[in-house]
Amino acid sequence: MKINWQAFLKGMGNIFNLFPSYKTYEEQFGTDEERLASDWKKVGDDFRNAMEKF
């Protein structure tokens, strides 16, 4: 059986973390509005890049 050492060590670190600092989902990834705006910005950037080539 092959052991994924990185995952194992990460898990051991979580076990021994006595005072974890949890972040909410929004603190980690942003609000729905921020993520949606970011997605549409990327779409617009892709369109601009494609149009510059033609």
CHARMM-style PDB file with segment names, atoms N, HN, CA, C and O in Angstrom:
ATOM      1  N   MET     1       0.836  -1.169   0.000  1.00  0.00      PROA
ATOM      2  CA  MET     1       0.000   0.000   0.000  1.00  0.00      PROA
ATOM      3  C   MET     1       0.893   1.250   0.000  1.00  0.00      PROA
ATOM      4  O   MET     1       1.779   1.396   0.842  1.00  0.00      PROA
ATOM      5  N   LYS     2       0.642   2.136  -0.953  1.00  0.00      PROA
ATOM      6  HN  LYS     2      -0.078   2.018  -1.637  1.00  0.00      PROA
ATOM      7  CA  LYS     2       1.414   3.365  -1.066  1.00  0.00      PROA
ATOM      8  C   LYS     2       0.800   4.438  -0.182  1.00  0.00      PROA
ATOM      9  O   LYS     2      -0.408   4.669  -0.223  1.00  0.00      PROA
ATOM     10  N   ILE     3       1.624   5.087   0.609  1.00  0.00      PROA
ATOM     11  HN  ILE     3       2.605   4.900   0.643  1.00  0.00      PROA
ATOM     12  CA  ILE     3       1.148   6.115   1.527  1.00  0.00      PROA
ATOM     13  C   ILE     3       1.406   7.490   0.916  1.00  0.00      PROA
ATOM     14  O   ILE     3       2.505   7.775   0.441  1.00  0.00      PROA
ATOM     15  N   ASN     4       0.387   8.326   0.935  1.00  0.00      PROA
ATOM     16  HN  ASN     4      -0.506   8.094   1.321  1.00  0.00      PROA
ATOM     17  CA  ASN     4       0.528   9.711   0.501  1.00  0.00      PROA
ATOM     18  C   ASN     4       1.032  10.496   1.714  1.00  0.00      PROA
ATOM     19  O   ASN     4       0.252  10.927   2.562  1.00  0.00      PROA
ATOM     20  N   TRP     5       2.350  10.669   1.774  1.00  0.00      PROA
ATOM     21  HN  TRP     5       2.984  10.318   1.085  1.00  0.00      PROA
ATOM     22  CA  TRP     5       2.972  11.275   2.952  1.00  0.00      PROA
ATOM     23  C   TRP     5       2.535  12.709   3.178  1.00  0.00      PROA
ATOM     24  O   TRP     5       2.395  13.148   4.320  1.00  0.00      PROA
ATOM     25  N   GLN     6       2.320  13.434   2.106  1.00  0.00      PROA
ATOM     26  HN  GLN     6       2.433  13.077   1.179  1.00  0.00      PROA
ATOM     27  CA  GLN     6       1.915  14.835   2.261  1.00  0.00      PROA
ATOM     28  C   GLN     6       0.548  14.905   2.951  1.00  0.00      PROA
ATOM     29  O   GLN     6       0.364  15.685   3.886  1.00  0.00      PROA
ATOM     30  N   ALA     7      -0.402  14.098   2.494  1.00  0.00      PROA
ATOM     31  HN  ALA     7      -0.253  13.465   1.735  1.00  0.00      PROA
ATOM     32  CA  ALA     7      -1.727  14.089   3.120  1.00  0.00      PROA
ATOM     33  C   ALA     7      -1.643  13.586   4.558  1.00  0.00      PROA
ATOM     34  O   ALA     7      -2.322  14.108   5.442  1.00  0.00      PROA
ATOM     35  N   PHE     8      -0.813  12.574   4.789  1.00  0.00      PROA
ATOM     36  HN  PHE     8      -0.262  12.150   4.071  1.00  0.00      PROA
ATOM     37  CA  PHE     8      -0.652  12.027   6.134  1.00  0.00      PROA
ATOM     38  C   PHE     8      -0.109  13.082   7.093  1.00  0.00      PROA
ATOM     39  O   PHE     8      -0.630  13.258   8.195  1.00  0.00      PROA
ATOM     40  N   LEU     9       0.938  13.780   6.666  1.00  0.00      PROA
ATOM     41  HN  LEU     9       1.361  13.638   5.772  1.00  0.00      PROA
ATOM     42  CA  LEU     9       1.542  14.804   7.530  1.00  0.00      PROA
ATOM     43  C   LEU     9       0.596  15.978   7.753  1.00  0.00      PROA
ATOM     44  O   LEU     9       0.563  16.555   8.839  1.00  0.00      PROA
ATOM     45  N   LYS    10      -0.169  16.330   6.726  1.00  0.00      PROA
ATOM     46  HN  LYS    10      -0.142  15.861   5.843  1.00  0.00      PROA
ATOM     47  CA  LYS    10      -1.146  17.405   6.883  1.00  0.00      PROA
ATOM     48  C   LYS    10      -2.212  17.003   7.905  1.00  0.00      PROA
ATOM     49  O   LYS    10      -2.619  17.810   8.741  1.00  0.00      PROA
ATOM     50  N   GLY    11      -2.654  15.755   7.830  1.00  0.00      PROA
ATOM     51  HN  GLY    11      -2.323  15.099   7.152  1.00  0.00      PROA
ATOM     52  CA  GLY    11      -3.633  15.261   8.790  1.00  0.00      PROA
ATOM     53  C   GLY    11      -3.081  15.242  10.202  1.00  0.00      PROA
ATOM     54  O   GLY    11      -3.778  15.616  11.145  1.00  0.00      PROA
ATOM     55  N   MET    12      -1.841  14.812  10.361  1.00  0.00      PROA
ATOM     56  HN  MET    12      -1.275  14.507   9.595  1.00  0.00      PROA
ATOM     57  CA  MET    12      -1.218  14.797  11.688  1.00  0.00      PROA
ATOM     58  C   MET    12      -1.099  16.222  12.225  1.00  0.00      PROA
ATOM     59  O   MET    12      -1.287  16.458  13.419  1.00  0.00      PROA
ATOM     60  N   GLY    13      -0.793  17.150  11.359  1.00  0.00      PROA
ATOM     61  HN  GLY    13      -0.640  16.959  10.390  1.00  0.00      PROA
ATOM     62  CA  GLY    13      -0.711  18.549  11.783  1.00  0.00      PROA
ATOM     63  C   GLY    13      -2.055  19.058  12.267  1.00  0.00      PROA
ATOM     64  O   GLY    13      -2.126  19.826  13.226  1.00  0.00      PROA
ATOM     65  N   ASN    14      -3.126  18.630  11.603  1.00  0.00      PROA
ATOM     66  HN  ASN    14      -3.068  18.006  10.824  1.00  0.00      PROA
ATOM     67  CA  ASN    14      -4.461  19.057  12.031  1.00  0.00      PROA
ATOM     68  C   ASN    14      -4.834  18.449  13.379  1.00  0.00      PROA
ATOM     69  O   ASN    14      -5.511  19.090  14.182  1.00  0.00      PROA
ATOM     70  N   ILE    15      -4.398  17.224  13.629  1.00  0.00      PROA
ATOM     71  HN  ILE    15      -3.847  16.704  12.976  1.00  0.00      PROA
ATOM     72  CA  ILE    15      -4.707  16.571  14.899  1.00  0.00      PROA
ATOM     73  C   ILE    15      -4.061  17.320  16.057  1.00  0.00      PROA
ATOM     74  O   ILE    15      -4.679  17.498  17.107  1.00  0.00      PROA
ATOM     75  N   PHE    16      -2.830  17.755  15.872  1.00  0.00      PROA
ATOM     76  HN  PHE    16      -2.327  17.610  15.019  1.00  0.00      PROA
ATOM     77  CA  PHE    16      -2.084  18.382  16.964  1.00  0.00      PROA
ATOM     78  C   PHE    16      -2.278  19.887  17.055  1.00  0.00      PROA
ATOM     79  O   PHE    16      -1.688  20.537  17.918  1.00  0.00      PROA
ATOM     80  N   ASN    17      -3.088  20.442  16.184  1.00  0.00      PROA
ATOM     81  HN  ASN    17      -3.567  19.914  15.483  1.00  0.00      PROA
ATOM     82  CA  ASN    17      -3.357  21.878  16.226  1.00  0.00      PROA
ATOM     83  C   ASN    17      -4.385  22.146  17.324  1.00  0.00      PROA
ATOM     84  O   ASN    17      -5.583  21.945  17.125  1.00  0.00      PROA
ATOM     85  N   LEU    18      -3.917  22.591  18.457  1.00  0.00      PROA
ATOM     86  HN  LEU    18      -2.944  22.755  18.618  1.00  0.00      PROA
ATOM     87  CA  LEU    18      -4.799  22.772  19.603  1.00  0.00      PROA
ATOM     88  C   LEU    18      -5.641  24.033  19.514  1.00  0.00      PROA
ATOM     89  O   LEU    18      -6.747  24.077  20.054  1.00  0.00      PROA
ATOM     90  N   PHE    19      -5.137  25.055  18.845  1.00  0.00      PROA
ATOM     91  HN  PHE    19      -4.239  25.020  18.407  1.00  0.00      PROA
ATOM     92  CA  PHE    19      -5.858  26.303  18.723  1.00  0.00      PROA
ATOM     93  C   PHE    19      -5.975  26.685  17.240  1.00  0.00      PROA
ATOM     94  O   PHE    19      -5.307  27.612  16.781  1.00  0.00      PROA
ATOM     95  N   PRO    20      -6.814  25.978  16.506  1.00  0.00      PROA
ATOM     96  CA  PRO    20      -6.918  26.252  15.071  1.00  0.00      PROA
ATOM     97  C   PRO    20      -7.555  27.609  14.801  1.00  0.00      PROA
ATOM     98  O   PRO    20      -8.385  28.080  15.578  1.00  0.00      PROA
ATOM     99  N   SER    21      -7.171  28.214  13.728  1.00  0.00      PROA
ATOM    100  HN  SER    21      -6.497  27.831  13.097  1.00  0.00      PROA
ATOM    101  CA  SER    21      -7.781  29.484  13.327  1.00  0.00      PROA
ATOM    102  C   SER    21      -8.670  29.191  12.121  1.00  0.00      PROA
ATOM    103  O   SER    21      -8.206  29.139  10.982  1.00  0.00      PROA
ATOM    104  N   TYR    22      -9.931  29.004  12.393  1.00  0.00      PROA
ATOM    105  HN  TYR    22     -10.308  29.046  13.318  1.00  0.00      PROA
ATOM    106  CA  TYR    22     -10.871  28.692  11.327  1.00  0.00      PROA
ATOM    107  C   TYR    22     -11.318  29.966  10.636  1.00  0.00      PROA
ATOM    108  O   TYR    22     -11.584  30.980  11.282  1.00  0.00      PROA
ATOM    109  N   LYS    23     -11.395  29.903   9.340  1.00  0.00      PROA
ATOM    110  HN  LYS    23     -11.179  29.079   8.816  1.00  0.00      PROA
ATOM    111  CA  LYS    23     -11.935  31.005   8.565  1.00  0.00      PROA
ATOM    112  C   LYS    23     -13.261  30.554   7.973  1.00  0.00      PROA
ATOM    113  O   LYS    23     -13.437  29.385   7.629  1.00  0.00      PROA
ATOM    114  N   THR    24     -14.188  31.495   7.859  1.00  0.00      PROA
ATOM    115  HN  THR    24     -14.045  32.444   8.139  1.00  0.00      PROA
ATOM    116  CA  THR    24     -15.449  31.151   7.228  1.00  0.00      PROA
ATOM    117  C   THR    24     -15.226  30.968   5.739  1.00  0.00      PROA
ATOM    118  O   THR    24     -14.192  31.360   5.200  1.00  0.00      PROA
ATOM    119  N   TYR    25     -16.196  30.376   5.089  1.00  0.00      PROA
ATOM    120  HN  TYR    25     -17.037  30.057   5.527  1.00  0.00      PROA
ATOM    121  CA  TYR    25     -16.102  30.146   3.650  1.00  0.00      PROA
ATOM    122  C   TYR    25     -15.924  31.463   2.905  1.00  0.00      PROA
ATOM    123  O   TYR    25     -15.123  31.552   1.974  1.00  0.00      PROA
ATOM    124  N   GLU    26     -16.671  32.484   3.316  1.00  0.00      PROA
ATOM    125  HN  GLU    26     -17.322  32.412   4.072  1.00  0.00      PROA
ATOM    126  CA  GLU    26     -16.576  33.785   2.651  1.00  0.00      PROA
ATOM    127  C   GLU    26     -15.221  34.439   2.884  1.00  0.00      PROA
ATOM    128  O   GLU    26     -14.714  35.128   1.999  1.00  0.00      PROA
ATOM    129  N   GLU    27     -14.623  34.238   4.058  1.00  0.00      PROA
ATOM    130  HN  GLU    27     -15.034  33.678   4.777  1.00  0.00      PROA
ATOM    131  CA  GLU    27     -13.296  34.803   4.317  1.00  0.00      PROA
ATOM    132  C   GLU    27     -12.246  34.124   3.452  1.00  0.00      PROA
ATOM    133  O   GLU    27     -11.272  34.758   3.044  1.00  0.00      PROA
ATOM    134  N   GLN    28     -12.434  32.841   3.170  1.00  0.00      PROA
ATOM    135  HN  GLN    28     -13.225  32.327   3.502  1.00  0.00      PROA
ATOM    136  CA  GLN    28     -11.458  32.120   2.355  1.00  0.00      PROA
ATOM    137  C   GLN    28     -11.629  32.416   0.869  1.00  0.00      PROA
ATOM    138  O   GLN    28     -10.646  32.627   0.158  1.00  0.00      PROA
ATOM    139  N   PHE    29     -12.883  32.431   0.399  1.00  0.00      PROA
ATOM    140  HN  PHE    29     -13.681  32.260   0.977  1.00  0.00      PROA
ATOM    141  CA  PHE    29     -13.120  32.478  -1.039  1.00  0.00      PROA
ATOM    142  C   PHE    29     -13.864  33.715  -1.505  1.00  0.00      PROA
ATOM    143  O   PHE    29     -13.997  33.912  -2.713  1.00  0.00      PROA
ATOM    144  N   GLY    30     -14.344  34.538  -0.629  1.00  0.00      PROA
ATOM    145  HN  GLY    30     -14.236  34.378   0.352  1.00  0.00      PROA
ATOM    146  CA  GLY    30     -15.098  35.726  -1.003  1.00  0.00      PROA
ATOM    147  C   GLY    30     -16.592  35.436  -1.046  1.00  0.00      PROA
ATOM    148  O   GLY    30     -17.020  34.283  -0.987  1.00  0.00      PROA
ATOM    149  N   THR    31     -17.371  36.501  -1.151  1.00  0.00      PROA
ATOM    150  HN  THR    31     -17.022  37.437  -1.199  1.00  0.00      PROA
ATOM    151  CA  THR    31     -18.820  36.345  -1.204  1.00  0.00      PROA
ATOM    152  C   THR    31     -19.240  35.856  -2.577  1.00  0.00      PROA
ATOM    153  O   THR    31     -18.449  35.874  -3.520  1.00  0.00      PROA
ATOM    154  N   ASP    32     -20.486  35.419  -2.687  1.00  0.00      PROA
ATOM    155  HN  ASP    32     -21.129  35.405  -1.921  1.00  0.00      PROA
ATOM    156  CA  ASP    32     -21.005  34.976  -3.981  1.00  0.00      PROA
ATOM    157  C   ASP    32     -20.904  36.090  -5.016  1.00  0.00      PROA
ATOM    158  O   ASP    32     -20.541  35.851  -6.168  1.00  0.00      PROA
ATOM    159  N   GLU    33     -21.228  37.309  -4.591  1.00  0.00      PROA
ATOM    160  HN  GLU    33     -21.522  37.503  -3.655  1.00  0.00      PROA
ATOM    161  CA  GLU    33     -21.190  38.447  -5.516  1.00  0.00      PROA
ATOM    162  C   GLU    33     -19.763  38.689  -6.021  1.00  0.00      PROA
ATOM    163  O   GLU    33     -19.553  38.946  -7.206  1.00  0.00      PROA
ATOM    164  N   GLU    34     -18.792  38.606  -5.116  1.00  0.00      PROA
ATOM    165  HN  GLU    34     -18.963  38.398  -4.153  1.00  0.00      PROA
ATOM    166  CA  GLU    34     -17.396  38.834  -5.517  1.00  0.00      PROA
ATOM    167  C   GLU    34     -16.920  37.741  -6.484  1.00  0.00      PROA
ATOM    168  O   GLU    34     -16.248  38.027  -7.475  1.00  0.00      PROA
ATOM    169  N   ARG    35     -17.273  36.505  -6.187  1.00  0.00      PROA
ATOM    170  HN  ARG    35     -17.819  36.273  -5.382  1.00  0.00      PROA
ATOM    171  CA  ARG    35     -16.839  35.404  -7.058  1.00  0.00      PROA
ATOM    172  C   ARG    35     -17.521  35.468  -8.411  1.00  0.00      PROA
ATOM    173  O   ARG    35     -16.893  35.191  -9.433  1.00  0.00      PROA
ATOM    174  N   LEU    36     -18.814  35.833  -8.435  1.00  0.00      PROA
ATOM    175  HN  LEU    36     -19.324  36.058  -7.605  1.00  0.00      PROA
ATOM    176  CA  LEU    36     -19.536  35.951  -9.696  1.00  0.00      PROA
ATOM    177  C   LEU    36     -18.965  37.090 -10.535  1.00  0.00      PROA
ATOM    178  O   LEU    36     -18.786  36.946 -11.744  1.00  0.00      PROA
ATOM    179  N   ALA    37     -18.679  38.227  -9.889  1.00  0.00      PROA
ATOM    180  HN  ALA    37     -18.825  38.345  -8.907  1.00  0.00      PROA
ATOM    181  CA  ALA    37     -18.078  39.356 -10.606  1.00  0.00      PROA
ATOM    182  C   ALA    37     -16.712  38.968 -11.161  1.00  0.00      PROA
ATOM    183  O   ALA    37     -16.362  39.356 -12.276  1.00  0.00      PROA
ATOM    184  N   SER    38     -15.947  38.213 -10.396  1.00  0.00      PROA
ATOM    185  HN  SER    38     -16.232  37.898  -9.491  1.00  0.00      PROA
ATOM    186  CA  SER    38     -14.634  37.764 -10.855  1.00  0.00      PROA
ATOM    187  C   SER    38     -14.765  36.847 -12.073  1.00  0.00      PROA
ATOM    188  O   SER    38     -13.978  36.941 -13.016  1.00  0.00      PROA
ATOM    189  N   ASP    39     -15.766  35.958 -12.046  1.00  0.00      PROA
ATOM    190  HN  ASP    39     -16.404  35.882 -11.281  1.00  0.00      PROA
ATOM    191  CA  ASP    39     -15.985  35.062 -13.191  1.00  0.00      PROA
ATOM    192  C   ASP    39     -16.318  35.849 -14.449  1.00  0.00      PROA
ATOM    193  O   ASP    39     -15.772  35.571 -15.517  1.00  0.00      PROA
ATOM    194  N   TRP    40     -17.218  36.840 -14.332  1.00  0.00      PROA
ATOM    195  HN  TRP    40     -17.661  37.065 -13.464  1.00  0.00      PROA
ATOM    196  CA  TRP    40     -17.592  37.617 -15.508  1.00  0.00      PROA
ATOM    197  C   TRP    40     -16.438  38.488 -16.000  1.00  0.00      PROA
ATOM    198  O   TRP    40     -16.315  38.734 -17.200  1.00  0.00      PROA
ATOM    199  N   LYS    41     -15.594  38.954 -15.083  1.00  0.00      PROA
ATOM    200  HN  LYS    41     -15.694  38.755 -14.108  1.00  0.00      PROA
ATOM    201  CA  LYS    41     -14.414  39.716 -15.500  1.00  0.00      PROA
ATOM    202  C   LYS    41     -13.496  38.831 -16.337  1.00  0.00      PROA
ATOM    203  O   LYS    41     -12.952  39.272 -17.349  1.00  0.00      PROA
ATOM    204  N   LYS    42     -13.328  37.584 -15.911  1.00  0.00      PROA
ATOM    205  HN  LYS    42     -13.771  37.226 -15.089  1.00  0.00      PROA
ATOM    206  CA  LYS    42     -12.490  36.655 -16.674  1.00  0.00      PROA
ATOM    207  C   LYS    42     -13.082  36.380 -18.042  1.00  0.00      PROA
ATOM    208  O   LYS    42     -12.346  36.279 -19.023  1.00  0.00      PROA
ATOM    209  N   VAL    43     -14.413  36.256 -18.126  1.00  0.00      PROA
ATOM    210  HN  VAL    43     -15.011  36.338 -17.329  1.00  0.00      PROA
ATOM    211  CA  VAL    43     -15.073  36.050 -19.421  1.00  0.00      PROA
ATOM    212  C   VAL    43     -14.812  37.249 -20.326  1.00  0.00      PROA
ATOM    213  O   VAL    43     -14.467  37.088 -21.496  1.00  0.00      PROA
ATOM    214  N   GLY    44     -14.981  38.457 -19.775  1.00  0.00      PROA
ATOM    215  HN  GLY    44     -15.262  38.587 -18.824  1.00  0.00      PROA
ATOM    216  CA  GLY    44     -14.727  39.667 -20.558  1.00  0.00      PROA
ATOM    217  C   GLY    44     -13.282  39.754 -21.012  1.00  0.00      PROA
ATOM    218  O   GLY    44     -13.008  40.138 -22.149  1.00  0.00      PROA
ATOM    219  N   ASP    45     -12.356  39.401 -20.133  1.00  0.00      PROA
ATOM    220  HN  ASP    45     -12.579  39.089 -19.210  1.00  0.00      PROA
ATOM    221  CA  ASP    45     -10.937  39.408 -20.507  1.00  0.00      PROA
ATOM    222  C   ASP    45     -10.661  38.431 -21.637  1.00  0.00      PROA
ATOM    223  O   ASP    45      -9.893  38.734 -22.551  1.00  0.00      PROA
ATOM    224  N   ASP    46     -11.289  37.254 -21.578  1.00  0.00      PROA
ATOM    225  HN  ASP    46     -11.912  37.009 -20.836  1.00  0.00      PROA
ATOM    226  CA  ASP    46     -11.109  36.266 -22.647  1.00  0.00      PROA
ATOM    227  C   ASP    46     -11.640  36.786 -23.977  1.00  0.00      PROA
ATOM    228  O   ASP    46     -11.007  36.601 -25.016  1.00  0.00      PROA
ATOM    229  N   PHE    47     -12.814  37.443 -23.945  1.00  0.00      PROA
ATOM    230  HN  PHE    47     -13.328  37.593 -23.101  1.00  0.00      PROA
ATOM    231  CA  PHE    47     -13.360  38.015 -25.170  1.00  0.00      PROA
ATOM    232  C   PHE    47     -12.446  39.093 -25.736  1.00  0.00      PROA
ATOM    233  O   PHE    47     -12.197  39.134 -26.940  1.00  0.00      PROA
ATOM    234  N   ARG    48     -11.939  39.981 -24.851  1.00  0.00      PROA
ATOM    235  HN  ARG    48     -12.141  39.948 -23.872  1.00  0.00      PROA
ATOM    236  CA  ARG    48     -11.031  41.041 -25.326  1.00  0.00      PROA
ATOM    237  C   ARG    48      -9.764  40.446 -25.936  1.00  0.00      PROA
ATOM    238  O   ARG    48      -9.302  40.912 -26.978  1.00  0.00      PROA
ATOM    239  N   ASN    49      -9.208  39.440 -25.309  1.00  0.00      PROA
ATOM    240  HN  ASN    49      -9.583  39.061 -24.463  1.00  0.00      PROA
ATOM    241  CA  ASN    49      -8.003  38.808 -25.855  1.00  0.00      PROA
ATOM    242  C   ASN    49      -8.277  38.158 -27.199  1.00  0.00      PROA
ATOM    243  O   ASN    49      -7.454  38.236 -28.112  1.00  0.00      PROA
ATOM    244  N   ALA    50      -9.432  37.515 -27.324  1.00  0.00      PROA
ATOM    245  HN  ALA    50     -10.100  37.452 -26.583  1.00  0.00      PROA
ATOM    246  CA  ALA    50      -9.781  36.870 -28.596  1.00  0.00      PROA
ATOM    247  C   ALA    50     -10.005  37.909 -29.690  1.00  0.00      PROA
ATOM    248  O   ALA    50      -9.602  37.704 -30.835  1.00  0.00      PROA
ATOM    249  N   MET    51     -10.642  39.016 -29.342  1.00  0.00      PROA
ATOM    250  HN  MET    51     -10.969  39.183 -28.412  1.00  0.00      PROA
ATOM    251  CA  MET    51     -10.925  40.052 -30.354  1.00  0.00      PROA
ATOM    252  C   MET    51      -9.654  40.758 -30.796  1.00  0.00      PROA
ATOM    253  O   MET    51      -9.581  41.218 -31.935  1.00  0.00      PROA
ATOM    254  N   GLU    52      -8.653  40.860 -29.933  1.00  0.00      PROA
ATOM    255  HN  GLU    52      -8.712  40.487 -29.007  1.00  0.00      PROA
ATOM    256  CA  GLU    52      -7.390  41.508 -30.307  1.00  0.00      PROA
ATOM    257  C   GLU    52      -6.655  40.708 -31.370  1.00  0.00      PROA
ATOM    258  O   GLU    52      -5.887  41.271 -32.149  1.00  0.00      PROA
ATOM    259  N   LYS    53      -6.882  39.400 -31.410  1.00  0.00      PROA
ATOM    260  HN  LYS    53      -7.507  38.942 -30.777  1.00  0.00      PROA
ATOM    261  CA  LYS    53      -6.188  38.546 -32.367  1.00  0.00      PROA
ATOM    262  C   LYS    53      -6.779  38.660 -33.770  1.00  0.00      PROA
ATOM    263  O   LYS    53      -6.148  38.241 -34.740  1.00  0.00      PROA
ATOM    264  N   PHE    54      -7.986  39.224 -33.888  1.00  0.00      PROA
ATOM    265  HN  PHE    54      -8.498  39.565 -33.100  1.00  0.00      PROA
ATOM    266  CA  PHE    54      -8.630  39.312 -35.219  1.00  0.00      PROA
ATOM    267  C   PHE    54      -8.747  40.720 -35.694  1.00  0.00      PROA
ATOM    268  OT1 PHE    54      -9.262  40.963 -36.786  1.00  0.00      PROA
TER     269      PHE     54
END
